[in-house]
Amino acid sequence: MAPQKVEQNTPETAVLTARIEDLKHFITMIGRDSRFAAGLWAGLVKGLAIGIFVSFLLVGLKLLV
């Protein structure tokens, strides 16, 4: 039976691994923020469009009556 390979982390590899994990975390956070901002913007535009449509509808009905 072959001896088990022991993997040791030197301080340099530990720093590199931590930096990579930190970058992955920040990329994930940026994606979440971007998705939230896109949804917020879409909701704002949709609400504005509905408000303008309802306003035009009410003004049109008032002009007809």
C-alpha positions as CSV (number, residue, x, y, z in Angstrom):
1,M,0.0,0.0,0.0
2,A,1.4,3.4,-1.0
3,P,1.9,6.0,1.7
4,Q,-0.7,8.7,1.9
5,K,0.2,12.0,0.4
6,V,0.1,14.7,3.0
7,E,-0.7,18.1,1.6
8,Q,0.8,21.0,3.6
9,N,-0.3,24.6,3.1
10,T,2.6,27.0,3.3
11,P,1.8,30.6,4.3
12,E,2.1,31.6,0.7
13,T,-0.5,29.1,-0.5
14,A,-2.8,29.9,2.4
15,V,-2.7,33.6,1.4
16,L,-3.4,32.8,-2.3
17,T,-6.2,30.5,-1.4
18,A,-7.7,33.2,0.9
19,R,-7.5,35.8,-1.8
20,I,-9.1,33.5,-4.4
21,E,-12.0,32.8,-2.0
22,D,-12.3,36.5,-1.2
23,L,-12.5,37.3,-4.8
24,K,-15.2,34.6,-5.4
25,H,-17.2,36.1,-2.5
26,F,-17.0,39.6,-3.9
27,I,-17.9,38.5,-7.4
28,T,-21.0,36.8,-5.9
29,M,-21.9,39.9,-4.0
30,I,-21.5,42.1,-7.1
31,G,-23.8,39.7,-9.0
32,R,-26.4,39.9,-6.2
33,D,-26.3,43.7,-6.1
34,S,-26.5,43.9,-9.9
35,R,-29.5,41.6,-9.9
36,F,-31.2,43.6,-7.2
37,A,-30.6,46.9,-9.0
38,A,-31.9,45.5,-12.2
39,G,-35.1,44.3,-10.5
40,L,-35.5,47.6,-8.7
41,W,-35.1,49.5,-12.0
42,A,-37.5,47.3,-13.8
43,G,-40.1,47.7,-11.1
44,L,-39.6,51.5,-11.2
45,V,-40.1,51.6,-14.9
46,K,-43.1,49.3,-14.8
47,G,-44.7,51.4,-12.0
48,L,-44.1,54.6,-13.9
49,A,-45.6,53.1,-17.1
50,I,-48.7,51.9,-15.2
51,G,-49.0,55.3,-13.5
52,I,-48.9,57.2,-16.8
53,F,-51.3,54.8,-18.4
54,V,-53.8,55.2,-15.6
55,S,-53.4,59.0,-15.6
56,F,-54.1,59.2,-19.3
57,L,-57.1,56.9,-18.9
58,L,-58.6,59.0,-16.2
59,V,-57.9,62.2,-18.1
60,G,-59.5,60.7,-21.2
61,L,-62.5,59.6,-19.3
62,K,-62.9,63.0,-17.7
63,L,-62.8,64.7,-21.1
64,L,-65.4,62.3,-22.4
65,V,-67.8,63.0,-19.6
